[in-house]
């Protein structure tokens, strides 16, 4: 009955009738599969000096094999202000352009209202405010990231959506070791360092509840 009442109220609001338009997220081209390893041949015997030259390359080959065996997950990279965050791509339903929202009374300041997503009522929060930072400024780059898990949906207003990146386990520092922000542990999965800028990994499950 609550959802039906909300939909009836939304239908009476002409601005809210505008449906959220999906936008494409840039996705990197899939990597080509590695060729099957050649059958190992007997190790040749080299002079002592030549073995020393080969050692660095052999060590790099071993490290490459270890990296290939690690579990990799895909993350949607986004921004709130100047800080870069990421959400696990499996929990992201879609990314849409901002639309007029129907405000709700008696809700926290981070709750912006509800939007009409093809007839579905989706609450939208300001991710910046929710994380204890500044509100997200509205401009041409602003997007709403729609999360979904077990039938629960939530929209996150963010400053921009950048791209999709893959991370291996060794690239992610656990929350206890990455003291870079004041996010409560239940929202904070870790930190990944890509280049010189840390990327804070958020827990979509806790954002949804």
Buried (B, 14 or more C-beta within 10 A) or exposed (E): EEEEEBBEEBEEEEEBEEBBEBEEBEEEEEEEEEEEEEEEEEEEEEEEEEEEEEEEEEEEEEEEEEEEEEEEBBBBBBBBBEBBBBBBBEBBBBBBEBBBBBEEEEEEEBBBBBBBBEEBBBBBBBBBBBBEBBBBEEEEEBBBBBBBBEEEBBBBBBBBBBEBBEBBEEBBBEBEEBEEBEBEEEBBBBBBEEEEEBBBBBBBBEBBE
